[in-house]
Amino acid sequence: MAINPTTEPTLTMLLSMLPSEIVQLTNLKFLDLKFNRLSALPSEFGHLSNLKSLYLCYNQLNALPPEFGRLTNLQLLDLNENRLSELPPEFGRLTNFWTGFEHP
């Protein structure tokens, strides 16, 4: 299923932090937070367990919370152009990624 960028929610408003209410959107499947000023994600971000596509590129993220490992339905994740030096060990729980490459 192709994602149509003109109909999907985008939060590109130069956010430096996420509104706490975002974690109440437990049925959220697509979230575009690229081109903001986020330096951290709240630990409650792990409550978004139905999330399938997450764009966090072009932020200022220094680390991801361990609770990120709860996003087991995540298939697409873009972390390009952040300040991440490592991923939490819990990141290993995320096994549903699609890379766009097929193995021979």
QUIHUSUL-V319334 format. One record per pair of residues at least 12 apart in sequence whose ideal C-beta (glycine too) atoms are under 10 Angstrom apart, sorted by the first residue. I is the first residue (numbers start at 1). J is the second residue. D is the distance in whole Angstrom. If there is no record, write none. Layout:
I/J/D + I/J/D
This chain:
1/52/10 + 3/29/10 + 3/30/6 + 3/32/9 + 3/52/9 + 3/53/6 + 3/55/10 + 3/76/9 + 5/30/10 + 5/32/8 + 5/55/10 + 7/30/10 + 8/29/9 + 8/30/5 + 8/31/9 + 8/32/6 + 8/53/8 + 8/55/10 + 9/25/9 + 9/28/8 + 9/30/7 + 9/31/7 + 9/32/7 + 9/33/10 + 10/30/10 + 10/31/9 + 10/32/4 + 10/33/8 + 10/34/8 + 10/35/9 + 10/55/8 + 11/31/7 + 11/32/7 + 11/33/5 + 11/34/9 + 11/35/10 + 11/36/7 + 11/38/10 + 11/55/10 + 12/32/7 + 12/33/8 + 12/34/6 + 12/35/5 + 12/36/6 + 12/55/10 + 12/58/9 + 13/33/10 + 13/35/9 + 13/36/7 + 13/37/10 + 14/35/8 + 14/36/6 + 14/37/6 + 14/38/10 + 15/33/7 + 15/35/10 + 15/36/4 + 15/37/6 + 15/38/6 + 15/59/9 + 16/36/8 + 16/37/5 + 16/38/7 + 16/39/7 + 16/40/10 + 16/59/10 + 16/60/8 + 17/36/9 + 17/37/9 + 17/38/7 + 17/39/8 + 17/40/8 + 17/41/9 + 17/42/8 + 18/31/10 + 18/33/8 + 18/36/9 + 18/38/7 + 18/40/9 + 18/41/7 + 18/42/6 + 18/44/9 + 18/45/8 + 19/42/10 + 20/42/7 + 20/44/7 + 22/41/10 + 22/42/8 + 22/44/9 + 22/45/8 + 22/47/9 + 22/48/8 + 23/42/7 + 23/43/9 + 23/44/4 + 23/45/6 + 23/46/8 + 23/47/5 + 23/48/7 + 24/44/9 + 24/47/8 + 24/48/10 + 25/47/9 + 25/48/7 + 25/50/9 + 25/51/9 + 26/47/6 + 26/48/7 + 26/49/7 + 26/50/6 + 26/51/9 + 27/48/9 + 27/49/10 + 27/50/5 + 27/51/10 + 28/47/10 + 28/48/6 + 28/49/10 + 28/50/6 + 28/51/6 + 28/52/9 + 28/53/10 + 28/54/10 + 29/48/9 + 29/50/6 + 29/51/6 + 29/52/5 + 29/53/7 + 29/54/10 + 29/73/8 + 29/75/10 + 30/51/8 + 30/52/7 + 30/53/5 + 30/54/8 + 30/55/9 + 30/76/9 + 31/45/10 + 31/48/7 + 31/51/6 + 31/52/9 + 31/53/7 + 31/54/5 + 31/55/7 + 31/56/9 + 32/53/8 + 32/54/8 + 32/55/5 + 32/56/9 + 32/57/10 + 32/78/9 + 33/54/7 + 33/55/6 + 33/56/5 + 33/57/9 + 33/58/9 + 33/59/7 + 33/61/10 + 33/78/10 + 34/54/10 + 34/55/5 + 34/56/7 + 34/57/5 + 34/58/5 + 34/59/7 + 34/78/7 + 34/80/9 + 34/81/9 + 35/55/9 + 35/57/8 + 35/58/5 + 35/59/8 + 35/81/9 + 36/56/9 + 36/57/10 + 36/58/8 + 36/59/5 + 36/60/8 + 36/61/10 + 37/58/9 + 37/59/7 + 37/60/6 + 38/56/7 + 38/58/10 + 38/59/4 + 38/60/6 + 38/61/6 + 38/62/10 + 38/82/9 + 39/59/7 + 39/60/5 + 39/61/6 + 39/62/6 + 39/63/9 + 39/82/9 + 39/83/8 + 40/59/10 + 40/60/9 + 40/61/7 + 40/62/7 + 40/63/7 + 40/64/9 + 40/65/8 + 41/54/10 + 41/56/8 + 41/59/9 + 41/61/7 + 41/63/9 + 41/64/6 + 41/65/6 + 41/67/9 + 41/68/7 + 42/65/7 + 42/67/9 + 43/65/4 + 43/66/8 + 43/67/5 + 43/68/9 + 43/70/10 + 44/65/9 + 44/67/7 + 45/64/9 + 45/65/6 + 45/67/6 + 45/68/7 + 45/70/9 + 45/71/8 + 46/65/7 + 46/66/8 + 46/67/3 + 46/68/6 + 46/69/7 + 46/70/4 + 46/71/7 + 46/72/10 + 46/90/9 + 47/67/8 + 47/70/7 + 47/71/9 + 48/67/10 + 48/68/10 + 48/70/8 + 48/71/7 + 48/73/9 + 48/74/9 + 49/70/6 + 49/71/6 + 49/72/7 + 49/73/6 + 49/74/9 + 50/71/9 + 50/72/10 + 50/73/6 + 50/74/10 + 51/70/10 + 51/71/5 + 51/72/10 + 51/73/6 + 51/74/6 + 51/75/9 + 51/76/10 + 51/77/9 + 52/71/9 + 52/73/6 + 52/74/6 + 52/75/5 + 52/76/7 + 52/77/10 + 52/96/8 + 52/98/10 + 53/73/10 + 53/74/8 + 53/75/7 + 53/76/4 + 53/77/8 + 53/78/9 + 53/98/10 + 54/68/10 + 54/71/7 + 54/74/6 + 54/75/9 + 54/76/7 + 54/77/5 + 54/78/7 + 54/79/9 + 55/76/8 + 55/77/8 + 55/78/5 + 55/79/9 + 55/80/9 + 56/77/7 + 56/78/6 + 56/79/5 + 56/80/9 + 56/81/9 + 56/82/7 + 56/84/10 + 57/77/10 + 57/78/4 + 57/79/7 + 57/80/4 + 57/81/5 + 57/82/7 + 58/78/9 + 58/79/10 + 58/80/7 + 58/81/5 + 58/82/8 + 59/79/9 + 59/80/10 + 59/81/8 + 59/82/5 + 59/83/8 + 59/84/10 + 60/81/9 + 60/82/7 + 60/83/6 + 60/84/10 + 61/79/7 + 61/81/10 + 61/82/4 + 61/83/6 + 61/84/6 + 62/82/8 + 62/83/5 + 62/84/7 + 62/85/8 + 63/82/10 + 63/83/9 + 63/84/7 + 63/85/8 + 63/86/8 + 63/87/9 + 63/88/7 + 64/77/10 + 64/79/8 + 64/82/9 + 64/84/7 + 64/86/9 + 64/87/6 + 64/88/6 + 64/90/9 + 64/91/7 + 65/88/7 + 65/90/9 + 66/88/5 + 66/89/8 + 66/90/5 + 66/91/9 + 67/88/9 + 67/90/7 + 68/87/8 + 68/88/6 + 68/90/6 + 68/91/6 + 68/93/9 + 68/94/8 + 69/87/10 + 69/88/7 + 69/89/8 + 69/90/3 + 69/91/6 + 69/92/7 + 69/93/4 + 69/94/7 + 70/90/8 + 70/93/8 + 70/94/9 + 71/90/10 + 71/91/9 + 71/93/9 + 71/94/6 + 71/96/9 + 72/93/6 + 72/94/6 + 72/95/8 + 72/96/7 + 73/94/9 + 73/96/6 + 74/93/10 + 74/94/5 + 74/95/10 + 74/96/6 + 74/97/7 + 75/94/9 + 75/96/5 + 75/97/6 + 75/98/5 + 75/99/10 + 76/96/9 + 76/97/7 + 76/98/6 + 76/99/9 + 76/100/9 + 77/91/9 + 77/94/8 + 77/97/7 + 77/98/10
